[in-house]
């Protein structure tokens, strides 16, 4: 039986792909710089006898063909890039690259996809169709590696009927997975503003245009964009996360820079908000005697899990780990460039539990102490292989 065979192979190969994860974790590379990671994966796929081609410079698309290759095509995606964070974990596989860390679990995602590839390649005579493997660069940085992969034809040449990806979930205990149908993650856009005015001595503010004071008013006023224009039933977040201006205690600077992020769960509101943010920023700043440049860098769209496809994957997950270990995941205001895929083909983005409170593995992603209970690797490689081999739309 295919299910028991995949479960057995996952147990058999778990240690091997824990080692792969540790290698990747110790050698992280930033977005669009995953050159050594890509070469490492290419060597592994070559050793397995799995054909592949390069997309988006460091991305890889590999094919595993089962019986009747064109009858059913499912894509599995794993992202490869790390974050500009100094790791604080004292572990044997701690990052060797100063200021770079796999703090979002992409080392786990990549290792799991590679492990699933090995399993699927061994059982390819036992499932129908083709599994397409997408090892993707640049998930952490606009415009998102997924957009480049799609533009370069990663979904062509046996177009998938659906695509599946997972993400580590530090809030979910190891051994569990979680799914959600419909919209599951927010869009994400980056905001850049530069306020310019006449600087001068802090003791003579009447001779200046106080750019710091203006920036302060602007930051507060922008929150009204959300509280008084967005439907309260539609989640939305605007956060100004950086303010840079001035270098001493007695000089009002000529320039203050603001940076932030805007998140939304409604695409129509998203672009209406862009107009409101720009209009309000220009109007307020000019009314206070300064000038402003506003740039909104349009980022990732919402992640929309296709209900039918996700239901099919959910049911197969129940079979693989047991219904009691499958939960409904929460809506999150975080963003993922997986949303680009779900705009063009049915998608399913699910969560893999990595939490273990007894071991102190409790820290969130994008933090210097993020880590996983590595037993999640066995669950991950088996689950991903099983979904790739079994899900039918």
Secondary structure as GFF3:
##gff-version 3
##sequence-region A 1 393
A	DSSP	alpha_helix	2	26	.	.	.	ID=ss1
A	DSSP	alpha_helix	35	48	.	.	.	ID=ss2
A	DSSP	beta_strand	52	55	.	.	.	ID=ss3
A	DSSP	beta_strand	59	65	.	.	.	ID=ss4
A	DSSP	beta_strand	73	79	.	.	.	ID=ss5
A	DSSP	alpha_helix	106	122	.	.	.	ID=ss6
A	DSSP	three_ten_helix	124	126	.	.	.	ID=ss7
A	DSSP	beta_strand	130	136	.	.	.	ID=ss8
A	DSSP	alpha_helix	145	151	.	.	.	ID=ss9
A	DSSP	beta_strand	162	173	.	.	.	ID=ss10
A	DSSP	beta_strand	177	179	.	.	.	ID=ss11
A	DSSP	beta_strand	182	185	.	.	.	ID=ss12
A	DSSP	beta_strand	187	196	.	.	.	ID=ss13
A	DSSP	beta_strand	200	201	.	.	.	ID=ss14
A	DSSP	three_ten_helix	202	207	.	.	.	ID=ss15
A	DSSP	alpha_helix	211	229	.	.	.	ID=ss16
A	DSSP	beta_strand	236	244	.	.	.	ID=ss17
A	DSSP	beta_strand	251	252	.	.	.	ID=ss18
A	DSSP	beta_strand	255	264	.	.	.	ID=ss19
A	DSSP	alpha_helix	267	287	.	.	.	ID=ss20
A	DSSP	beta_strand	291	300	.	.	.	ID=ss21
A	DSSP	beta_strand	303	305	.	.	.	ID=ss22
A	DSSP	alpha_helix	307	321	.	.	.	ID=ss23
A	DSSP	three_ten_helix	323	325	.	.	.	ID=ss24
A	DSSP	beta_strand	326	328	.	.	.	ID=ss25
A	DSSP	alpha_helix	338	344	.	.	.	ID=ss26
A	DSSP	beta_strand	347	355	.	.	.	ID=ss27
A	DSSP	three_ten_helix	357	359	.	.	.	ID=ss28
A	DSSP	alpha_helix	376	390	.	.	.	ID=ss29
###
